[in-house]
Amino acid sequence: MKQVRTIKDDYVPAPNRTLGWVILRWTAEHFRPDWKFTPSQVKRILRMYEIDENGRFVWNQMVLQLAKGTGKGPYFATLAAIEFLAPCRFSHFDSEGMPVGKVPDEVWVQLYATNVEQTKNIMLTLHSLFTPEAKEKYSIDPGQERYHARNPETGAFCLLEAKTASYRSAEGARPSALFADETWHWNEANGMVNVFNTITANAAKVGGRLFCATNAYIVGEDSIAERMHTAWQRQQDGRQKRTGFYYDAVSADPDFDIEDEEALKAAILAAYDDCYWADIDAIIDQCYSGVITHDEVLRKYCNLVTASGDSLVDPVAWGKCKVESELRPGDRIVMGLDGGVSDDATAIVALRIHDSFIHPIAIWEKPDGPEGNTWKVDHEEVSDLVDWAFKTYKIEAFFSDVAFLESYVDVWSESYGPRLAIKATGKSSVGYDMRGNQAEITKANMSLVGAIESQRVSHNGHYGLKRHVENAKKRHNKFGVSFGKASRDSSYKVDAYAASLLAFIARTRLVESGKLNNGPVRIPTLTSIGGF
């Protein structure tokens, strides 16, 4: 079974563009002789300490999302030890153009988890990590929750500490490196969002680096792990102005039968990569014990993000619909548009008629940070993209929600109505009032979710579309199950899902109209699925 990786091609930087080799030589000298990094762990150190031509780090925030039992805690301990004592900051390039490292000017390493007990896995590894010679060289003074040491070259004081989960006690620190463990547990309810905001602000003011470790999170819990993955996805879409964000996840391909033991074993082996210490047979026994749910199996042991109880679409089911495909000029499509102004996103989504392949034409979203304060959707740009789509594809139907776009909808109806095979309503070729058509919206929503679960629609993994689909929540009404955001003010948008649903409705109506006469097309029918 193939792996799904967020790091494309599992790349490593050129030797003159990483401090990793300097650091690995240091660990070989100062860590106990039996400590060996796996090949994947070596590659991660080379990537996390990648530098540009000026010696600046390419990545300032690092996230490792790995399966349970893959050694995140001990690996975190080695990274903490590196940040504590190793020459892990750029000094200069030598005469051969190779980077030379130095110890940070002020070393203050902090370890955070939801409680101090959870940092013990890291601290216990630290207790046995250094050689006796290293302990003497650096005057290492270990404690249960705090390590002291001195830089033998400068005499500078170095501190490494496990901290309590209190944002008030975190105020005012100047950490050179932060380690946040099990961030899928960090949420508003336990106060860890405040902790995260405080400690990252502390680090930012002194150029400190952030390292996060997590299992796959549950969509909809609004954990720090979910927020960071969302931010990384937005960066992949080009929606964020700043990057410098390293996100490393290795997962199983979701397209397997969890009831097939051989298929499950292959999925777990893919997620565990080169973690030779993992007892795969024992994990499989646990998976089939009846003690844990299927969702837990997928999340903990296959490193697949799963849904909360009120999520509309299971992320694993959505992942199974991924195919290698693209829209091509001249493709026959239907198109849906859901619009906003300043807070809600705006999305134009195409659905190819012959195979129900879903792909965004464009998604506009409010950016994070200060520029989001005055941001608004440029409706002229939206209209330009609509014009471009009509010039590029053979569009048989185009349904646009009328909210915020009434004047544009009228122009599109007049301009393109004669070219469309069907009309959105009796009054408009394009305009479709999503608020006024709850019966059709609800029935189509249930049918679309059923089509996703039975893999009768497809997509190519577009991050923006994926986020919006996975953000959608179930909303029950007298007609069945519709969809909506988590709350009215939620920053987790669903507009690309809404646009996809409009395109799905357009295709359904088009096929039912009998106006397609050049080849058979499949139309997903209403399917009963879990929770409906």
C-alpha positions as CSV (number, residue, x, y, z in Angstrom):
1,M,0.0,0.0,0.0
2,K,1.3,3.4,-0.9
3,Q,1.9,6.1,1.8
4,V,0.4,9.5,1.8
5,R,3.0,12.1,2.7
6,T,2.7,15.9,3.1
7,I,6.4,16.2,2.3
8,K,6.6,15.9,-1.5
9,D,9.0,13.2,-2.7
10,D,10.4,12.9,0.9
11,Y,13.0,15.4,-0.2
12,V,16.2,16.4,1.7
13,P,18.0,19.7,1.3
14,A,21.4,20.0,-0.3
15,P,24.3,19.5,2.2
16,N,25.2,23.2,2.1
17,R,21.6,24.2,2.8
18,T,21.0,22.5,6.1
19,L,22.5,22.5,9.6
20,G,21.3,19.0,9.9
21,W,24.6,17.3,9.2
22,V,26.4,19.5,11.8
23,I,23.7,18.5,14.3
24,L,23.8,14.8,13.5
25,R,27.6,14.8,13.9
26,W,27.1,16.4,17.3
27,T,24.5,13.9,18.4
28,A,26.8,11.0,17.3
29,E,29.4,12.3,19.8
30,H,27.1,13.3,22.7
31,F,24.2,10.8,22.7
32,R,24.7,7.3,24.1
33,P,26.2,4.9,21.6
34,D,23.1,2.7,21.2
35,W,20.9,5.7,20.2
36,K,20.3,5.5,16.4
37,F,18.0,7.6,14.3
38,T,15.9,5.9,11.7
39,P,16.3,7.1,8.1
40,S,13.1,9.1,8.3
41,Q,14.2,10.8,11.5
42,V,17.5,11.8,9.9
43,K,15.6,13.3,6.9
44,R,13.3,15.2,9.3
45,I,16.3,16.8,11.1
46,L,17.9,17.7,7.7
47,R,14.6,19.4,6.7
48,M,13.8,21.1,10.0
49,Y,17.2,22.7,10.0
50,E,17.1,23.7,6.4
51,I,18.6,27.2,5.7
52,D,18.6,29.6,2.7
53,E,21.5,31.2,1.0
54,N,21.7,33.8,3.9
55,G,21.7,31.2,6.6
56,R,18.1,31.9,7.7
57,F,15.9,28.9,8.6
58,V,13.4,28.0,5.9
59,W,11.0,26.7,8.5
60,N,10.3,28.3,11.9
61,Q,7.3,26.2,12.9
62,M,7.4,22.4,12.7
63,V,4.6,19.9,13.1
64,L,4.9,16.2,13.2
65,Q,1.6,14.3,12.8
66,L,2.4,10.7,13.2
67,A,0.7,7.5,14.3
68,K,0.5,6.4,17.9
69,G,3.6,4.5,19.0
70,T,5.9,5.9,16.3
71,G,8.3,7.3,18.8
72,K,7.2,11.0,18.8
73,G,8.0,11.4,22.5
74,P,11.6,10.1,22.4
75,Y,12.2,11.8,19.1
76,F,11.0,15.1,20.7
77,A,13.4,14.5,23.5
78,T,16.3,14.3,21.0
79,L,15.2,17.6,19.3
80,A,14.9,19.2,22.8
81,A,18.4,18.1,23.6
82,I,19.7,19.5,20.3
83,E,18.0,22.8,21.0
84,F,19.4,22.7,24.5
85,L,23.1,22.1,23.8
86,A,23.9,21.5,20.1
87,P,25.3,24.1,17.6
88,C,21.8,24.4,16.1
89,R,21.9,28.0,14.9
90,F,23.7,29.3,11.8
91,S,27.1,31.0,12.4
92,H,28.6,31.4,8.9
93,F,29.6,29.5,5.8
94,D,33.2,28.1,5.7
95,S,35.7,28.5,2.9
96,E,34.0,25.6,1.1
97,G,30.6,27.0,1.3
98,M,29.4,24.6,4.0
99,P,27.4,26.0,7.0
100,V,28.9,26.2,10.4
101,G,26.7,26.0,13.5
102,K,26.7,27.7,16.9
103,V,24.8,27.4,20.1
104,P,21.9,29.9,20.4
105,D,22.9,33.1,22.2
106,E,20.4,32.5,25.0
107,V,19.2,28.9,25.5
108,W,15.8,28.6,27.1
109,V,13.9,25.4,25.9
110,Q,10.4,24.9,27.1
111,L,8.3,21.7,26.9
112,Y,4.5,22.0,27.1
113,A,1.6,19.5,27.2
114,T,-1.9,19.5,28.7
115,N,-0.3,18.7,32.0
116,V,3.2,18.2,33.3
117,E,2.6,14.4,33.6
118,Q,2.4,14.2,29.8
119,T,6.0,15.6,29.5
120,K,7.4,12.7,31.4
121,N,7.9,10.6,28.3
122,I,10.2,13.3,27.0
123,M,12.0,14.0,30.3
124,L,12.6,10.3,31.0
125,T,14.3,9.9,27.6
126,L,16.5,12.9,28.3
127,H,17.7,11.3,31.6
128,S,19.3,8.5,29.7
129,L,20.2,10.2,26.4
130,F,23.6,11.9,27.1
131,T,26.9,10.2,27.5
132,P,28.8,10.6,30.8
133,E,31.3,12.7,28.9
134,A,28.6,15.0,27.6
135,K,27.2,15.4,31.1
136,E,30.6,16.4,32.4
137,K,31.4,18.6,29.4
138,Y,28.2,20.7,29.7
139,S,27.9,20.5,33.5
140,I,24.4,19.0,33.0
141,D,22.3,19.1,36.2
142,P,19.2,17.0,35.6
143,G,15.9,17.4,37.5
144,Q,12.5,15.9,37.2
145,E,11.1,19.0,35.4
146,R,14.1,21.2,34.8
147,Y,17.6,20.8,33.3
148,H,20.5,23.2,33.8
149,A,23.7,23.2,31.8
150,R,26.5,25.6,30.7
151,N,28.0,26.2,27.3
152,P,31.7,25.2,27.8
153,E,32.9,27.7,25.2
154,T,31.1,30.8,26.5
155,G,30.1,29.8,30.0
156,A,26.5,30.8,29.1
157,F,23.7,29.3,31.2
158,C,21.3,26.9,29.4
159,L,17.8,26.0,30.7
160,L,15.4,23.3,29.6
161,E,12.1,22.9,31.5
162,A,8.8,21.2,31.5
163,K,6.1,23.7,32.1
164,T,2.6,23.7,33.6
165,A,-0.4,24.2,31.3
166,S,-1.1,27.7,32.5
167,Y,-1.0,30.7,30.1
168,R,-0.6,33.1,33.1
169,S,2.6,31.3,34.3
170,A,3.9,31.3,30.8
171,E,3.8,35.1,30.3
172,G,7.1,36.9,29.9
173,A,9.3,34.0,29.0
174,R,11.9,34.3,26.2
175,P,12.2,30.7,24.8
176,S,14.7,29.9,22.1
177,A,12.7,26.8,21.4
178,L,9.2,25.6,22.3
179,F,7.9,22.0,22.2
180,A,4.2,21.4,22.2
181,D,3.2,17.8,22.7
182,E,-0.1,16.1,21.7
183,T,-1.6,19.2,20.3
184,W,-4.8,17.4,19.2
185,H,-5.7,17.6,22.9
186,W,-5.1,21.4,23.0
187,N,-8.5,23.2,22.8
188,E,-10.5,26.0,24.2
189,A,-12.2,23.8,26.8
190,N,-8.9,23.0,28.6
191,G,-7.4,26.4,28.2
192,M,-4.6,25.2,26.0
193,V,-5.5,27.6,23.2
194,N,-4.6,30.5,25.5
195,V,-1.4,28.7,26.5
196,F,-0.5,28.2,22.8
197,N,-1.2,31.8,21.9
198,T,0.9,33.0,24.9
199,I,3.9,30.8,24.4
200,T,4.1,31.3,20.6
201,A,4.0,35.1,21.2
202,N,6.9,34.7,23.7
203,A,8.9,32.8,21.1
204,A,8.2,35.2,18.3
205,K,9.6,38.2,20.1
206,V,13.1,36.5,20.3
207,G,13.0,34.4,17.1
208,G,12.4,31.2,19.0
209,R,11.4,28.0,17.1
210,L,8.3,26.0,17.6
211,F,8.1,22.2,17.4
212,C,4.7,20.4,17.6
213,A,3.8,16.7,17.8
214,T,0.4,15.2,17.4
215,N,-1.7,12.2,16.5
216,A,-4.3,12.7,13.8
217,Y,-6.9,15.0,15.1
218,I,-10.7,14.9,15.1
219,V,-12.3,17.3,12.7
220,G,-14.5,19.8,14.4
221,E,-12.9,19.8,17.8
222,D,-11.1,23.0,16.9
223,S,-7.8,21.8,18.5
224,I,-4.5,23.5,17.9
225,A,-3.6,20.5,15.8
226,E,-6.6,21.1,13.6
227,R,-5.9,24.9,13.4
228,M,-2.3,24.3,12.4
229,H,-3.2,21.8,9.7
230,T,-5.8,24.2,8.4
231,A,-3.2,27.0,8.3
232,W,-0.8,24.7,6.4
233,Q,-3.5,23.8,3.9
234,R,-4.2,27.5,3.3
235,Q,-0.6,28.0,2.6
236,Q,-0.6,25.2,0.1
237,D,-3.5,27.0,-1.6
238,G,-1.5,30.2,-1.7
239,R,-4.0,31.9,0.6
240,Q,-1.5,32.9,3.3
241,K,1.0,35.7,2.9
242,R,3.7,34.1,5.2
243,T,4.9,30.6,5.1
244,G,7.8,29.1,7.0
245,F,5.6,26.3,8.2
246,Y,6.9,22.7,8.1
247,Y,4.1,20.0,8.3
248,D,5.3,16.4,8.2
249,A,2.6,13.6,8.2
250,V,2.9,10.1,7.0
251,S,-0.5,8.3,6.6
252,A,-2.0,5.2,5.0
253,D,-3.9,5.6,1.8
254,P,-7.5,5.7,3.0
255,D,-8.8,3.5,0.2
256,F,-8.7,0.2,2.0
257,D,-11.2,-2.2,3.7
258,I,-10.7,-2.0,7.4
259,E,-12.4,-5.4,7.8
260,D,-9.8,-7.0,5.6
261,E,-6.9,-7.9,8.0
262,E,-4.2,-8.0,5.3
263,A,-5.4,-4.6,4.0
264,L,-5.4,-3.2,7.5
265,K,-1.9,-4.6,8.2
266,A,-0.6,-3.0,5.0
267,A,-2.2,0.4,6.0
268,I,-0.6,0.3,9.4
269,L,2.8,-0.6,8.0
270,A,2.5,2.3,5.6
271,A,1.7,4.7,8.4
272,Y,4.5,3.4,10.7
273,D,7.1,3.7,7.9
274,D,10.5,2.7,9.3
275,C,9.5,2.4,13.0
276,Y,11.0,-1.0,13.4
277,W,10.1,-1.3,17.1
278,A,6.3,-1.2,16.5
279,D,4.6,-4.6,17.2
280,I,2.2,-4.6,14.2
281,D,0.5,-7.9,15.2
282,A,-0.2,-6.5,18.6
283,I,-1.7,-3.4,17.1
284,I,-3.9,-5.4,14.8
285,D,-5.1,-7.5,17.8
286,Q,-6.0,-4.2,19.5
287,C,-7.8,-3.0,16.3
288,Y,-10.0,-6.1,16.3
289,S,-10.5,-6.4,20.0
290,G,-13.9,-4.6,20.0
291,V,-12.5,-2.1,22.6
292,I,-11.8,0.7,20.2
293,T,-13.9,2.1,17.4
294,H,-13.1,2.0,13.7
295,D,-12.5,5.8,13.8
296,E,-9.9,5.3,16.5
297,V,-8.2,2.6,14.5
298,L,-8.0,4.9,11.5
299,R,-6.9,7.9,13.5
300,K,-4.4,6.3,16.0
301,Y,-2.8,3.6,13.8
302,C,-3.3,4.7,10.2
303,N,-2.7,8.4,11.0
304,L,-5.9,9.4,9.2
305,V,-7.9,12.5,10.4
306,T,-11.4,11.4,11.4
307,A,-14.7,13.2,11.9
308,S,-16.6,14.4,14.9
309,G,-20.1,13.1,15.5
310,D,-21.8,16.1,13.8
311,S,-19.5,16.2,10.8
312,L,-21.4,15.9,7.5
313,V,-18.6,14.1,5.5
314,D,-16.1,11.6,6.9
315,P,-12.6,12.8,5.9
316,V,-11.6,9.2,5.3
317,A,-14.5,8.7,2.9
318,W,-13.6,12.0,1.1
319,G,-10.0,10.7,0.9
320,K,-11.1,7.6,-0.9
321,C,-12.7,9.7,-3.6
322,K,-9.3,11.2,-4.6
323,V,-8.2,10.4,-8.2
324,E,-5.4,11.7,-10.4
325,S,-7.3,14.0,-12.7
326,E,-7.7,17.6,-13.8
327,L,-10.2,19.7,-15.7
328,R,-9.2,20.2,-19.3
329,P,-10.2,23.0,-21.6
330,G,-13.4,22.0,-23.5
331,D,-14.6,19.6,-20.7
332,R,-18.4,19.5,-20.4
333,I,-19.2,20.7,-16.9
334,V,-21.9,22.2,-14.7
335,M,-20.9,24.9,-12.3
336,G,-22.0,26.1,-8.8
337,L,-21.2,29.4,-7.1
338,D,-21.7,30.4,-3.4
339,G,-20.8,33.9,-2.6
340,G,-19.9,36.1,0.4
341,V,-18.6,39.6,1.1
342,S,-16.1,40.0,3.9
343,D,-16.3,37.1,6.3
344,D,-17.8,34.1,4.4
345,A,-15.7,32.7,1.6
346,T,-16.8,32.7,-2.1
347,A,-16.3,29.7,-4.3
348,I,-16.9,28.6,-7.9
349,V,-16.9,24.8,-8.3
350,A,-17.1,22.8,-11.4
351,L,-18.5,19.2,-11.7
352,R,-17.5,17.3,-14.9
353,I,-20.7,15.8,-16.3
354,H,-19.5,12.4,-17.5
355,D,-17.7,11.2,-14.4
356,S,-18.8,13.6,-11.5
357,F,-15.3,14.9,-11.0
358,I,-15.5,17.9,-8.6
359,H,-12.9,20.7,-8.9
360,P,-12.8,24.3,-7.7
361,I,-12.5,27.0,-10.3
362,A,-11.6,29.5,-7.6
363,I,-12.0,30.0,-3.8
364,W,-11.7,33.4,-2.2
365,E,-11.2,33.4,1.6
366,K,-10.5,36.0,4.2
367,P,-6.8,35.9,5.0
368,D,-5.5,35.5,8.6
369,G,-3.7,38.3,10.2
370,P,-4.0,42.1,9.9
371,E,-4.8,42.1,6.2
372,G,-8.0,40.3,7.0
373,N,-9.4,43.3,8.9
374,T,-10.3,45.2,5.7
375,W,-10.5,42.3,3.3
376,K,-13.5,41.9,1.0
377,V,-14.3,39.6,-1.9
378,D,-13.6,41.4,-5.2
379,H,-16.9,40.6,-7.0
380,E,-15.5,42.0,-10.2
381,E,-12.7,39.4,-10.0
382,V,-15.4,36.7,-9.3
383,S,-17.2,37.9,-12.4
384,D,-14.0,37.8,-14.5
385,L,-13.5,34.1,-13.4
386,V,-17.0,33.3,-14.5
387,D,-16.3,34.8,-17.9
388,W,-13.1,32.9,-18.1
389,A,-14.8,29.6,-17.2
390,F,-17.4,30.1,-20.0
391,K,-14.6,30.7,-22.5
392,T,-12.6,27.6,-21.3
393,Y,-15.2,24.9,-20.7
394,K,-18.5,23.7,-22.2
395,I,-20.8,24.7,-19.4
396,E,-24.2,23.1,-19.6
397,A,-25.7,24.5,-16.4
398,F,-24.6,27.2,-13.9
399,F,-26.4,27.7,-10.6
400,S,-25.3,30.6,-8.4
401,D,-26.7,31.5,-5.0
402,V,-28.3,35.0,-5.3
403,A,-27.2,36.3,-1.9
404,F,-24.7,39.2,-2.3
405,L,-24.5,38.8,-6.1
406,E,-28.0,39.7,-7.3
407,S,-26.8,42.2,-10.0
408,Y,-24.1,39.9,-11.2
409,V,-26.5,36.9,-11.4
410,D,-28.8,39.0,-13.6
411,V,-26.0,39.9,-16.0
412,W,-24.8,36.2,-16.1
413,S,-28.3,35.0,-16.8
414,E,-28.7,37.5,-19.6
415,S,-25.2,36.8,-21.1
416,Y,-25.0,33.1,-20.8
417,G,-28.6,31.9,-20.4
418,P,-29.0,31.1,-24.1
419,R,-25.9,28.8,-24.0
420,L,-27.1,26.8,-21.0
421,A,-29.1,23.5,-21.4
422,I,-31.2,24.1,-18.3
423,K,-32.3,27.1,-16.2
424,A,-31.7,27.3,-12.4
425,T,-35.3,28.5,-11.9
426,G,-38.3,29.5,-14.0
427,K,-37.3,33.1,-13.5
428,S,-33.5,32.9,-13.9
429,S,-31.1,30.9,-15.9
430,V,-28.4,31.2,-13.2
431,G,-29.9,32.5,-9.9
432,Y,-30.7,29.9,-7.3
433,D,-31.9,31.0,-3.8
434,M,-30.4,28.5,-1.4
435,R,-32.4,29.8,1.5
436,G,-35.7,29.4,-0.4
437,N,-35.1,25.8,-1.7
438,Q,-34.6,23.9,1.5
439,A,-36.4,20.8,0.3
440,E,-34.3,20.3,-2.8
441,I,-31.1,21.4,-1.0
442,T,-31.7,18.8,1.8
443,K,-32.5,15.9,-0.5
444,A,-29.5,16.7,-2.7
445,N,-27.2,17.1,0.3
446,M,-28.1,13.6,1.5
447,S,-27.6,12.3,-2.0
448,L,-24.2,14.0,-2.4
449,V,-23.0,12.6,0.9
450,G,-24.1,9.2,-0.1
451,A,-22.3,9.5,-3.4
452,I,-19.1,10.5,-1.5
453,E,-19.4,7.5,0.8
454,S,-19.9,5.1,-2.2
455,Q,-17.1,6.8,-4.2
456,R,-19.5,7.9,-7.0
457,V,-18.0,11.4,-7.2
458,S,-14.3,12.2,-7.3
459,H,-11.8,15.0,-6.7
460,N,-8.0,15.5,-7.0
461,G,-7.3,16.4,-3.4
462,H,-7.5,20.2,-3.7
463,Y,-6.8,21.4,-0.2
464,G,-9.3,24.3,-0.2
465,L,-12.2,22.1,-1.3
466,K,-11.1,19.4,1.2
467,R,-11.2,21.9,4.1
468,H,-14.6,23.2,3.3
469,V,-16.1,19.7,2.8
470,E,-14.7,18.5,6.1
471,N,-15.9,21.7,7.9
472,A,-19.5,21.1,7.0
473,K,-21.8,20.0,9.8
474,K,-25.1,18.1,9.8
475,R,-28.1,20.3,10.2
476,H,-31.4,18.5,10.6
477,N,-34.7,20.0,9.3
478,K,-38.2,18.7,8.5
479,F,-36.9,17.5,5.1
480,G,-34.0,15.5,6.4
481,V,-30.3,16.4,6.9
482,S,-28.9,19.6,5.4
483,F,-25.5,21.2,6.1
484,G,-24.1,24.3,7.7
485,K,-21.0,25.8,9.5
486,A,-20.1,24.8,13.1
487,S,-21.6,28.2,14.2
488,R,-22.6,31.4,12.6
489,D,-19.3,33.1,13.5
490,S,-17.1,30.0,12.9
491,S,-13.9,30.7,10.9
492,Y,-14.2,27.2,9.4
493,K,-15.9,27.9,6.1
494,V,-18.1,25.6,4.0
495,D,-18.8,27.7,0.9
496,A,-16.9,25.5,-1.4
497,Y,-19.0,22.6,-0.3
498,A,-22.1,24.7,-0.9
499,A,-20.9,25.5,-4.4
500,S,-20.2,21.8,-5.0
501,L,-23.8,21.0,-3.9
502,L,-25.2,23.6,-6.3
503,A,-23.2,22.0,-9.1
504,F,-24.4,18.6,-8.0
505,I,-28.0,19.8,-8.1
506,A,-27.4,21.3,-11.6
507,R,-26.0,18.0,-12.9
508,T,-28.9,16.0,-11.3
509,R,-31.5,18.3,-13.0
510,L,-29.6,18.2,-16.3
511,V,-29.6,14.4,-16.5
512,E,-33.2,14.2,-15.4
513,S,-34.1,16.7,-18.1
514,G,-33.0,14.3,-20.8
515,K,-31.1,17.0,-22.6
516,L,-27.8,15.1,-22.6
517,N,-27.9,13.0,-25.7
518,N,-24.2,12.1,-26.5
519,G,-23.4,9.3,-24.2
520,P,-24.6,7.8,-20.9
521,V,-23.9,9.5,-17.6
522,R,-24.2,8.2,-14.2
523,I,-26.3,10.1,-11.6
524,P,-25.8,9.4,-7.9
525,T,-29.1,8.5,-6.3
526,L,-30.3,9.0,-2.8
527,T,-28.3,6.6,-0.5
528,S,-29.0,5.9,3.1
529,I,-25.8,6.5,5.1
530,G,-24.9,6.5,8.8
531,G,-26.7,9.0,10.9
532,F,-29.3,9.9,8.3
